[in-house]
Amino acid sequence: QVQLVESGGGLVQPGGSLRLSCKASVTIFSPNAMGWYRQAPGKQRELVATKASGGNTDYADSVKGRFTISRDNAKNTVYLQMNSLKPEDTAVYYCNLRVWRLGVRSDYWGQGTQVTVSS
């Protein structure tokens, strides 16, 4: 059973920065992507950024130029550096691990970490 443990959320003023971390409990050898989604109150969960094991990255338009996703495969960890934070970035951020094995896609989720951007 894969577990994802997140850290790094908190309260920050507009324009500030935070760094989220997510560590997987196992090493995944199949093709996979690790990333972050977020869900604000009353809204659907949305993609923030993902990074595939092959290196491809994908960002939501709303965070391009402000957020950077990176991976340390030796540590089974993905990071999200968030700069120039805005109040609209306030949400619960969820780590996601997506694995493709024998044609089947599996999703694993972290417990979520709160990010609040407010003065």
ABEGO torsion letter per residue (X at the ends): XBBBBBBGBEBBBBGBBBBBBBBBABBBABBBBBBBBBBBBGBBBBBABBBBAAGBBBBBAAABGABBBBBBAAAGBBBBBBBGBBAAABBBBBBBBBBBBGGBBBBBBBAEBBBBBBX
